[in-house]
Amino acid sequence: MNNIENHNLISSYKKVYSTLSQVHERMKADNGNSLAPINVSSSEELAYLLKNYFVEAKICKAGNGKECFPVYKHLNGSKVAESTINSHPSIVLTDGTLLLLNFNSSSCTSSLELKQNIGCFRVRADLNGLKNPNTVGKDIHDFYFIEDKVIARGDPLTTTKLNDGYGFAQGYKILTTGKI
């Protein structure tokens, strides 16, 4: 990857993080200044709820696979199973950003990939849509909605180590160092 591509991905990452943080704050404001309880019980219901916070977003239901989220690989080159993609709905934003949704807990008490029982849901974002490189840590990153904020995978509140080989903590590295 060259410097221009890195710069574009870093800018896109910060934009998506900012957008998701704004959605988090609007959701809290709409819910009496608290994220919990979220009035959904599945990833599909979450997609319909979140769609309301984006302009002209499109929902792709679970099972649509490669049409709605690319088959991707980890930073170390290992492929991710297509079933990971097919089992969750996604939202397509007007700029092409793809958001794959994984609902965890309406009371925001999930510990999935987190060190504490603080998780509401996870958003896996593909910053440039179906375009390459389709690689975790480059254009694919995870964000967690917890009660008081959005955190990046790799944050000390997550169970992901910074050098896991898969690339999941690269987003946290972008936020803390400004580099990929």
C-alpha positions as CSV (number, residue, x, y, z in Angstrom):
1,M,0.0,0.0,0.0
2,N,1.3,3.4,-0.8
3,N,1.1,6.6,1.2
4,I,-1.9,8.0,-0.7
5,E,-3.9,4.8,-0.1
6,N,-2.9,4.7,3.6
7,H,-3.9,8.4,4.0
8,N,-7.3,7.7,2.3
9,L,-8.0,4.7,4.5
10,I,-7.0,6.6,7.7
11,S,-9.3,9.5,6.7
12,S,-12.1,7.1,5.9
13,Y,-11.6,5.3,9.2
14,K,-11.8,8.6,11.2
15,K,-14.9,9.6,9.2
16,V,-16.7,6.3,9.9
17,Y,-15.7,6.5,13.6
18,S,-17.0,10.0,13.9
19,T,-20.3,9.1,12.1
20,L,-20.8,6.1,14.3
21,S,-20.1,8.2,17.4
22,Q,-22.7,10.7,16.3
23,V,-25.2,7.9,15.7
24,H,-24.5,6.7,19.3
25,E,-25.1,10.1,20.8
26,R,-28.4,10.5,18.8
27,M,-29.5,7.1,19.9
28,K,-28.9,7.9,23.5
29,A,-30.7,11.3,23.1
30,D,-33.7,9.5,21.5
31,N,-33.7,6.9,24.4
32,G,-33.8,9.2,27.4
33,N,-30.0,9.8,27.5
34,S,-29.2,6.1,27.8
35,L,-28.3,3.6,25.1
36,A,-29.9,0.7,27.0
37,P,-32.4,-0.7,26.7
38,I,-32.2,-0.9,22.9
39,N,-35.7,-1.9,21.7
40,V,-34.5,-4.7,19.4
41,S,-33.8,-8.4,19.8
42,S,-31.9,-9.3,16.6
43,S,-29.3,-8.0,14.2
44,E,-32.0,-7.6,11.6
45,E,-34.1,-5.4,13.9
46,L,-31.0,-3.5,14.7
47,A,-30.4,-2.8,11.0
48,Y,-33.9,-1.2,10.7
49,L,-33.3,0.9,13.8
50,L,-29.9,2.1,12.7
51,K,-31.1,2.9,9.2
52,N,-33.1,5.7,10.6
53,Y,-29.9,7.5,11.7
54,F,-28.4,7.6,8.2
55,V,-29.5,9.5,5.1
56,E,-30.8,7.2,2.3
57,A,-29.1,4.1,3.7
58,K,-30.0,0.7,2.3
59,I,-30.4,-2.5,4.2
60,C,-29.0,-5.8,3.0
61,K,-30.6,-8.7,4.8
62,A,-28.6,-11.6,6.1
63,G,-27.9,-14.2,3.5
64,N,-27.2,-11.8,0.6
65,G,-23.5,-12.5,1.2
66,K,-21.0,-11.0,-1.3
67,E,-23.6,-8.5,-2.7
68,C,-23.7,-6.7,0.7
69,F,-20.3,-7.3,2.3
70,P,-17.2,-8.6,0.5
71,V,-15.4,-11.9,1.3
72,Y,-12.4,-10.6,3.1
73,K,-9.2,-11.7,4.7
74,H,-7.2,-11.0,7.8
75,L,-4.0,-9.0,7.8
76,N,-2.0,-12.2,8.0
77,G,-3.6,-13.4,4.7
78,S,-6.0,-16.0,6.2
79,K,-9.5,-15.9,4.7
80,V,-12.7,-15.3,6.7
81,A,-15.5,-17.8,6.4
82,E,-18.3,-16.7,4.1
83,S,-20.8,-17.8,6.9
84,T,-19.5,-14.9,9.0
85,I,-20.8,-12.5,6.3
86,N,-24.0,-14.4,5.5
87,S,-25.3,-14.6,9.0
88,H,-25.7,-10.9,9.6
89,P,-27.4,-8.0,7.9
90,S,-25.6,-4.9,6.7
91,I,-26.3,-1.3,5.9
92,V,-25.0,0.4,2.8
93,L,-24.3,4.1,3.3
94,T,-24.6,6.6,0.4
95,D,-20.8,6.9,0.2
96,G,-20.5,3.1,-0.3
97,T,-19.4,2.3,3.3
98,L,-20.7,-1.1,4.4
99,L,-21.7,-1.8,8.0
100,L,-22.1,-5.4,9.0
101,L,-24.2,-5.6,12.2
102,N,-23.9,-8.1,15.1
103,F,-26.5,-7.5,17.8
104,N,-25.4,-8.7,21.2
105,S,-27.6,-7.3,24.1
106,S,-30.5,-4.9,24.4
107,S,-29.4,-4.2,27.9
108,C,-25.8,-3.6,26.8
109,T,-24.4,-6.3,29.0
110,S,-22.6,-8.5,26.4
111,S,-19.0,-9.5,27.0
112,L,-18.5,-10.8,23.4
113,E,-14.9,-9.7,22.5
114,L,-15.0,-7.3,25.5
115,K,-13.4,-7.6,29.0
116,Q,-16.5,-6.5,30.8
117,N,-20.3,-7.0,30.3
118,I,-20.7,-3.6,28.5
119,G,-21.5,-4.4,24.9
120,C,-24.7,-3.5,23.0
121,F,-23.7,-4.4,19.5
122,R,-20.7,-4.6,17.1
123,V,-20.4,-2.8,13.7
124,R,-17.9,-4.2,11.2
125,A,-17.2,-1.5,8.7
126,D,-15.8,-1.8,5.2
127,L,-14.5,1.7,4.6
128,N,-14.6,1.5,0.8
129,G,-17.4,-0.9,0.2
130,L,-16.8,-3.8,-2.1
131,K,-13.5,-2.4,-3.5
132,N,-10.2,-4.0,-2.5
133,P,-8.2,-4.6,-0.4
134,N,-11.0,-6.2,1.7
135,T,-8.6,-6.8,4.5
136,V,-9.1,-6.5,8.2
137,G,-6.9,-3.7,9.5
138,K,-6.8,-1.9,6.2
139,D,-10.3,-1.2,5.0
140,I,-12.3,-3.5,7.4
141,H,-12.6,-2.5,11.1
142,D,-14.7,-3.3,14.1
143,F,-16.5,-0.8,16.4
144,Y,-18.4,-1.6,19.6
145,F,-21.4,0.4,20.8
146,I,-21.2,0.4,24.6
147,E,-23.4,2.4,26.9
148,D,-21.3,5.6,27.0
149,K,-19.5,5.6,23.7
150,V,-18.3,3.8,20.6
151,I,-14.9,2.0,21.0
152,A,-12.6,0.5,18.4
153,R,-11.5,-3.1,18.5
154,G,-8.1,-3.1,20.2
155,D,-9.2,-0.5,22.8
156,P,-8.1,-1.7,26.3
157,L,-11.8,-2.5,27.0
158,T,-11.7,-5.2,24.2
159,T,-10.1,-8.6,24.4
160,T,-8.1,-8.0,21.2
161,K,-4.4,-7.7,21.5
162,L,-2.7,-4.9,19.4
163,N,-0.5,-7.4,17.4
164,D,-3.0,-10.3,17.0
165,G,-1.9,-10.9,13.4
166,Y,-5.4,-10.6,12.2
167,G,-5.5,-6.9,12.0
168,F,-8.5,-6.2,14.2
169,A,-6.7,-3.7,16.5
170,Q,-5.4,-1.6,13.6
171,G,-8.4,0.8,14.1
172,Y,-7.4,1.5,17.6
173,K,-3.9,2.1,16.4
174,I,-5.2,4.7,13.9
175,L,-7.1,6.5,16.7
176,T,-4.1,6.6,19.0
177,T,-1.2,7.1,16.6
178,G,-2.8,8.4,13.4
179,K,-1.1,5.6,11.4
180,I,-2.0,2.2,9.9
